[in-house]
Amino acid sequence: MSPALTIPTSELSWRFSRSSGPGGQHVNTSDSRVELSWNVADSTALSDDQRLMLVTRLGRRLIAGVITVTASERRSQLRNREIALAKLSDLVLEGLAPEAAARRATKPTRSSKRRHRVVKEQRAATKRQRKRPFDE
């Protein structure tokens, strides 16, 4: 997964089925679709803080504490296994990433307001010049 977190392979469970996409429609069909599951709630690789963070951030993706990713993009089961591992890795890294700094609201500066107003006046003058002169 990452240098800080390594999930033991004994905690990963794999399921294979026929793919509806590439590799699943030819005569000698193979089980190229891969489903990778990892039980976050019972994992020994996570500390209590990491587990809590993952459960709160990935709450919608978890079903009974288990996160599942699928891959059926490639014809080969091996490639789909690699893709599933990468997807799981990305999800876990995203779930364990530190919080982003809160955005501080700012106001436009006086000079930026002035520049904005000058540009608007120039644009309005350009449009005024395009009008037809009034017949008097």
C-alpha positions in Angstrom: 0.0 0.0 0.0 2.4 2.7 1.2 5.6 2.9 3.3 3.5 3.8 6.3 0.8 1.1 5.9 1.1 -2.4 4.6 -2.0 -4.6 4.4 -1.2 -8.3 4.9 -2.4 -10.4 2.0 -4.2 -12.7 4.4 -6.7 -9.9 5.1 -7.5 -9.5 1.4 -10.2 -11.6 -0.1 -10.5 -12.1 -3.9 -13.5 -13.1 -6.0 -13.5 -13.7 -9.7 -16.4 -13.8 -12.2 -17.1 -13.4 -15.8 -16.5 -9.9 -17.1 -19.2 -8.1 -19.2 -16.5 -6.1 -20.9 -13.2 -7.1 -22.5 -12.3 -10.7 -22.1 -15.7 -11.9 -21.0 -17.5 -12.3 -24.4 -15.3 -14.6 -26.4 -16.0 -18.4 -26.7 -13.5 -19.5 -24.1 -14.7 -17.1 -21.5 -12.5 -16.6 -18.4 -13.2 -15.2 -15.0 -11.4 -11.9 -15.7 -13.6 -9.6 -13.5 -11.9 -9.1 -10.1 -13.6 -8.2 -6.8 -11.2 -7.3 -3.9 -12.5 -7.0 -0.4 -10.8 -5.8 2.8 -12.3 -5.7 6.2 -11.3 -2.3 7.7 -13.1 -3.0 11.0 -11.1 -6.1 11.8 -7.7 -5.2 10.2 -4.6 -5.7 12.3 -2.6 -3.3 10.0 -4.5 -0.2 11.2 -4.2 1.7 14.5 -7.4 2.7 16.2 -7.0 6.3 15.0 -6.5 5.1 11.4 -9.5 2.8 11.6 -11.7 5.5 12.9 -10.5 7.9 10.2 -11.2 5.4 7.4 -14.6 4.4 8.8 -15.7 8.0 9.0 -14.3 9.1 5.6 -15.2 6.0 3.6 -18.4 5.4 5.4 -20.5 5.3 2.2 -18.2 2.8 0.6 -18.1 0.4 3.5 -20.6 -2.4 3.9 -20.4 -3.9 7.4 -16.9 -2.6 7.8 -15.7 -4.1 4.5 -14.5 -2.1 1.5 -14.9 -3.7 -1.9 -13.4 -2.6 -5.2 -13.9 -4.2 -8.6 -11.9 -4.2 -11.8 -13.0 -5.5 -15.2 -11.1 -3.0 -17.5 -8.7 -5.5 -19.0 -8.9 -8.9 -20.6 -6.5 -10.6 -18.3 -7.3 -11.5 -14.7 -3.8 -10.6 -13.6 -4.1 -7.0 -15.0 -7.4 -6.6 -13.3 -5.9 -7.8 -10.0 -3.2 -5.1 -10.3 -5.9 -2.5 -11.1 -8.0 -3.6 -8.1 -5.0 -3.4 -5.8 -4.2 0.1 -7.1 -7.8 1.2 -6.6 -7.8 -0.1 -3.0 -4.5 1.6 -2.4 -5.8 4.9 -3.7 -8.9 4.7 -1.6 -7.0 4.0 1.6 -4.4 6.7 0.9 -7.3 9.2 0.3 -9.0 8.1 3.5 -5.8 8.5 5.5 -4.7 11.7 4.0 -4.4 14.7 6.4 -7.1 17.3 6.4 -6.7 20.1 4.0 -6.1 23.5 5.5 -9.3 25.5 6.0 -9.8 28.2 3.4 -9.6 31.7 4.9 -12.1 34.1 3.4 -10.5 37.3 1.9 -11.8 40.5 0.5 -10.7 42.2 -2.7 -8.1 44.9 -2.1 -8.9 48.6 -2.8 -6.6 48.7 -5.8 -8.1 45.5 -7.3 -11.6 47.1 -7.0 -10.3 50.2 -8.7 -8.8 48.2 -11.6 -12.0 46.3 -12.0 -14.0 49.5 -12.2 -11.6 51.0 -14.7 -11.8 48.0 -17.0 -15.6 48.0 -16.7 -15.7 51.8 -17.7 -13.4 51.1 -20.7 -15.6 48.3 -21.8 -18.8 50.4 -21.5 -17.1 53.2 -23.5 -16.2 50.8 -26.3 -19.8 49.6 -26.4 -21.2 53.1 -26.3 -19.0 54.0 -29.4 -20.6 51.1 -31.3 -24.1 52.6 -31.0 -25.6 54.6 -33.9 -25.6 58.3 -33.3 -29.0 59.8 -32.7 -30.5 61.7 -35.6 -31.4 65.2 -34.4 
